[in-house]
């Protein structure tokens, strides 16, 4: 099977391509930057130089390669989560417009299977754990709502395409090498500088997934029934338990506490919502159909009682 991975040089793309190579798939990675192309070449993958926003280029690549499957891992995320509000408009353009070019080219060239990166951390579980058919939190405030609406659009666009087998993988928060949530990651730097307070009750429930586990689930999706899968680990965790546990794990000071009113005034309503209104997710379908067997979280925080 020939596979094209767009966004192949990212935190998930690199371990995904490594596993595809190990499974003896013929795999190409598409990257825009020279650094990304070098990283792909170092893994022994075919290297495709391309900007997903250049529609004619994407069609030319697809016509030349004629892959059996396209994996869309396009992102344009900043080095630090603190810069998300500024960077997210460009990220949405890349995913919506660039991903649209990719999907259109795949359909025009008769690609049989398409795998789309989606979101497992802005799902609406109605106060409990979300699942594969749960809607996204499209009414969330600010950039979170905009991102949720983007993911909803990506999923609908793919699921409405009747001429291709589409799979949307709703990944949890990535942790592991080259992510924000790792001892050398950007979030850890902010924690060590005491820049991340616990807000209010910290009632949000977070679902994580190690990038290596996410990569393996994505490989499995190549031969699984198409559809929507929530790719998260077995340990949804309340923010009020996770944040201090993470601080201990990376040797950061215990987070200070802010009431919701003060946090809203100094950090914005999105920060309050993020720490108090997110629902975790369950991974039953991914376990059953993708063989997901996620590792335990390294920070050792207590899990959500609703599991």
C-alpha positions as CSV (number, residue, x, y, z in Angstrom):
1,X,0.0,0.0,0.0
2,X,1.3,3.5,-0.9
3,X,0.7,6.1,1.7
4,X,1.1,9.9,1.6
5,X,1.4,11.6,5.0
6,X,0.8,15.4,4.8
7,X,2.3,17.1,7.8
8,X,4.7,14.2,8.2
9,X,7.4,16.1,10.1
10,X,5.3,17.0,13.1
11,X,5.2,15.6,16.6
12,X,2.9,12.8,15.5
13,X,3.9,12.6,11.8
14,X,7.5,11.5,12.5
15,X,6.7,8.5,14.8
16,X,3.8,7.6,12.4
17,X,6.1,7.5,9.4
18,X,8.6,5.5,11.4
19,X,6.0,2.9,12.3
20,X,4.7,2.8,8.7
21,X,8.2,2.1,7.5
22,X,8.6,-0.6,10.1
23,X,5.3,-2.2,8.8
24,X,6.8,-2.1,5.3
25,X,4.4,0.3,3.8
26,X,5.6,2.4,0.9
27,X,5.3,5.9,2.5
28,X,6.0,9.5,1.4
29,X,5.9,12.5,3.7
30,X,5.0,15.9,2.5
31,X,6.6,18.9,4.2
32,X,7.1,22.6,3.3
33,X,10.2,23.4,5.2
34,X,13.7,22.2,4.5
35,X,14.1,21.1,8.1
36,X,10.9,19.0,7.9
37,X,12.1,17.4,4.6
38,X,15.4,16.5,6.2
39,X,13.6,14.8,9.2
40,X,11.5,12.8,6.8
41,X,14.5,11.8,4.7
42,X,16.4,10.6,7.9
43,X,13.6,8.1,8.5
44,X,14.0,6.6,5.0
45,X,10.6,7.9,3.7
46,X,10.0,9.4,0.3
47,X,10.2,13.1,0.6
48,X,7.7,15.4,-1.1
49,X,8.2,19.2,-1.0
50,X,4.9,20.9,-1.0
51,X,2.7,23.6,0.5
52,X,-0.8,22.3,1.1
53,X,-2.2,25.9,0.4
54,X,-0.9,25.7,-3.2
55,X,-3.8,23.8,-4.8
56,X,-2.1,23.1,-8.1
57,X,1.0,21.8,-6.4
58,X,-1.1,19.4,-4.2
59,X,-2.9,18.1,-7.3
60,X,0.4,17.6,-9.1
61,X,1.8,15.6,-6.2
62,X,-1.3,13.4,-5.9
63,X,-1.3,12.7,-9.7
64,X,2.4,11.8,-9.6
65,X,2.3,9.5,-6.5
66,X,-1.2,8.0,-6.9
67,X,-1.3,6.8,-3.2
68,X,-3.8,4.3,-1.9
69,X,-4.2,6.3,1.3
70,X,-3.7,9.9,2.4
71,X,-3.1,10.8,6.0
72,X,-3.9,14.4,6.8
73,X,-1.8,15.5,9.8
74,X,-1.6,19.2,8.7
75,X,-1.0,21.6,11.6
76,X,0.5,25.1,12.1
77,X,0.8,25.2,15.9
78,X,3.2,27.4,17.8
79,X,6.2,26.3,19.9
80,X,4.4,27.4,23.0
81,X,0.7,26.9,24.0
82,X,0.8,30.5,25.3
83,X,1.0,31.6,21.7
84,X,-2.1,29.6,20.5
85,X,-4.5,32.6,20.2
86,X,-2.1,34.4,17.9
87,X,-1.3,31.3,15.7
88,X,-4.7,29.6,15.5
89,X,-6.0,31.6,12.6
90,X,-3.2,30.4,10.4
91,X,-3.7,26.9,11.7
92,X,-7.3,27.0,10.7
93,X,-6.5,28.2,7.2
94,X,-4.0,25.4,6.8
95,X,-6.3,22.7,8.0
96,X,-9.5,24.0,6.2
97,X,-8.0,25.3,3.0
98,X,-4.9,23.2,2.7
99,X,-6.7,20.1,3.9
100,X,-9.5,20.8,1.5
101,X,-7.0,20.9,-1.3
102,X,-5.6,17.6,-0.1
103,X,-9.0,15.9,0.1
104,X,-10.1,17.2,-3.3
105,X,-6.9,16.0,-4.9
106,X,-7.2,12.6,-3.3
107,X,-10.8,12.2,-4.5
108,X,-9.9,13.4,-8.0
109,X,-7.1,10.8,-8.2
110,X,-9.2,7.9,-7.0
111,X,-7.5,7.5,-3.5
112,X,-9.4,4.8,-1.7
113,X,-8.8,5.8,1.9
114,X,-8.3,9.1,3.8
115,X,-7.4,9.6,7.5
116,X,-8.1,12.9,9.1
117,X,-6.6,14.3,12.3
118,X,-9.4,15.5,14.5
119,X,-9.8,16.5,18.2
120,X,-10.6,14.4,21.3
121,X,-10.3,17.1,23.9
122,X,-13.0,19.6,22.8
123,X,-15.8,17.0,22.8
124,X,-19.1,17.5,24.6
125,X,-19.7,14.6,26.9
126,X,-22.6,16.4,28.6
127,X,-20.6,16.6,31.9
128,X,-19.5,12.9,31.6
129,X,-17.0,11.2,29.3
130,X,-17.5,11.8,25.6
131,X,-17.5,9.0,23.0
132,X,-17.1,8.6,19.2
133,X,-20.5,10.2,18.3
134,X,-20.3,13.0,20.8
135,X,-20.5,16.5,19.3
136,X,-17.7,19.0,19.6
137,X,-18.0,22.0,21.9
138,X,-18.7,24.4,19.1
139,X,-20.3,27.0,21.5
140,X,-17.1,27.3,23.6
141,X,-15.8,30.8,24.0
142,X,-13.2,32.4,21.9
143,X,-10.5,30.5,20.1
144,X,-11.7,27.1,21.6
145,X,-15.1,27.5,20.0
146,X,-13.5,28.5,16.7
147,X,-11.2,25.4,16.8
148,X,-14.1,23.1,17.7
149,X,-16.1,24.4,14.8
150,X,-13.1,23.9,12.5
151,X,-12.8,20.2,13.6
152,X,-16.5,19.7,13.1
153,X,-16.2,21.1,9.6
154,X,-13.2,18.8,8.9
155,X,-15.1,15.7,10.1
156,X,-18.3,16.6,8.2
157,X,-16.5,17.3,5.0
158,X,-14.8,13.9,5.1
159,X,-17.8,11.9,6.3
160,X,-20.0,13.5,3.6
161,X,-17.5,12.3,0.8
162,X,-19.2,9.2,-0.5
163,X,-16.4,8.3,-3.0
164,X,-13.7,7.7,-0.4
165,X,-13.4,5.6,2.8
166,X,-12.9,8.3,5.5
167,X,-11.6,7.9,9.0
168,X,-11.4,10.8,11.5
169,X,-9.2,10.2,14.5
170,X,-10.0,12.3,17.5
171,X,-6.7,12.4,19.3
172,X,-6.4,13.5,22.9
173,X,-3.8,16.0,24.1
174,X,-0.5,14.7,22.8
175,X,2.4,14.1,25.2
176,X,5.8,12.6,24.6
177,X,8.9,13.7,22.7
178,X,8.6,17.0,20.6
179,X,5.3,17.9,22.3
180,X,4.4,20.6,24.8
181,X,3.8,18.1,27.6
182,X,7.2,16.6,28.1
183,X,10.1,17.4,30.5
184,X,11.8,19.5,27.7
185,X,8.5,20.8,26.3
186,X,7.2,24.4,26.3
187,X,4.4,23.8,28.8
188,X,7.0,22.5,31.3
189,X,9.0,25.7,30.9
190,X,5.9,27.7,31.8
191,X,5.3,25.5,34.8
192,X,8.8,25.8,36.0
193,X,8.5,29.6,35.7
194,X,5.2,29.5,37.8
195,X,3.2,30.9,34.9
196,X,0.3,28.3,35.0
197,X,-2.1,28.8,37.9
198,X,-4.9,26.4,38.9
199,X,-8.2,28.3,38.2
200,X,-11.3,27.8,40.3
201,X,-12.2,24.2,41.0
202,X,-10.1,22.9,38.1
203,X,-13.2,20.8,37.2
204,X,-12.2,20.1,33.5
205,X,-11.4,16.5,32.7
206,X,-8.4,16.0,30.3
207,X,-7.8,13.1,28.0
208,X,-4.2,12.5,26.8
209,X,-2.5,10.2,24.4
210,X,1.2,9.5,24.0
211,X,2.3,10.3,20.4
212,X,3.7,6.8,19.9
213,X,0.4,5.3,20.9
214,X,-1.4,7.7,18.6
215,X,0.9,6.7,15.8
216,X,0.2,3.0,16.3
217,X,-3.5,3.6,16.3
218,X,-3.2,5.5,13.1
219,X,-1.4,2.6,11.4
220,X,-4.1,0.3,12.6
221,X,-6.7,2.7,11.1
222,X,-5.4,1.8,7.6
223,X,-7.1,-1.6,7.8
224,X,-10.0,-0.9,10.2
225,X,-13.5,0.0,9.3
226,X,-13.9,3.7,8.3
227,X,-15.5,6.1,10.8
228,X,-14.8,8.2,13.8
229,X,-12.5,7.0,16.6
230,X,-11.6,8.7,19.8
231,X,-7.9,7.9,20.4
232,X,-7.2,8.7,24.0
233,X,-5.6,6.8,26.9
234,X,-7.4,5.1,29.8
235,X,-6.8,7.8,32.3
236,X,-9.0,10.9,31.9
237,X,-7.9,13.1,34.7
238,X,-9.4,16.2,36.4
239,X,-7.4,19.4,36.0
240,X,-7.2,19.9,39.7
241,X,-5.4,16.5,40.1
242,X,-3.3,16.7,36.9
243,X,-1.8,20.1,37.1
244,X,-0.1,19.6,40.5
245,X,0.9,16.0,39.6
246,X,2.5,17.3,36.4
247,X,4.3,20.0,38.4
248,X,5.8,17.3,40.7
249,X,6.8,15.2,37.7
250,X,8.8,17.9,36.1
251,X,10.2,19.5,39.3
252,X,8.1,22.7,39.0
253,X,6.7,24.6,41.9
254,X,3.1,23.8,43.1
255,X,0.8,25.9,40.9
256,X,-0.7,28.9,42.6
257,X,-4.5,29.2,42.8
258,X,-6.7,31.9,41.2
259,X,-10.4,32.3,41.6
260,X,-12.5,32.3,38.4
261,X,-13.2,36.0,38.7
262,X,-9.6,37.0,39.0
263,X,-8.5,34.6,36.2
264,X,-11.2,35.9,33.9
265,X,-10.0,39.5,34.5
266,X,-6.3,38.7,34.0
267,X,-6.3,35.8,31.6
268,X,-9.6,35.9,29.8
269,X,-12.8,33.8,29.8
270,X,-11.2,31.1,27.6
271,X,-8.7,30.2,30.4
272,X,-11.5,29.7,32.9
273,X,-13.5,27.6,30.5
274,X,-10.4,25.5,29.6
275,X,-9.8,24.6,33.2
276,X,-13.4,24.1,34.3
277,X,-15.6,23.0,31.4
278,X,-13.8,20.4,29.3
279,X,-15.0,16.8,29.3
280,X,-12.7,13.8,29.0
281,X,-13.4,11.0,26.6
282,X,-13.5,7.2,26.4
283,X,-11.6,5.0,23.9
284,X,-13.8,1.9,23.7
285,X,-14.0,1.7,19.9
286,X,-10.3,2.5,19.4
287,X,-9.4,-0.3,21.8
288,X,-11.7,-2.8,20.1
289,X,-11.1,-1.9,16.5
290,X,-7.7,-0.2,16.4
291,X,-6.1,-2.4,19.0
292,X,-5.3,0.7,21.1
293,X,-3.3,-0.3,24.2
294,X,-2.2,3.1,25.7
295,X,0.6,3.3,28.2
296,X,0.2,4.8,31.7
297,X,0.7,8.5,32.1
298,X,4.2,9.3,33.5
299,X,3.1,11.9,36.0
300,X,1.0,9.4,38.0
301,X,-2.1,11.6,38.7
302,X,-5.3,10.1,40.0
303,X,-7.9,9.2,37.3
304,X,-11.4,10.5,36.8
305,X,-13.9,8.7,39.0
306,X,-16.4,8.3,36.1
307,X,-14.2,5.8,34.2
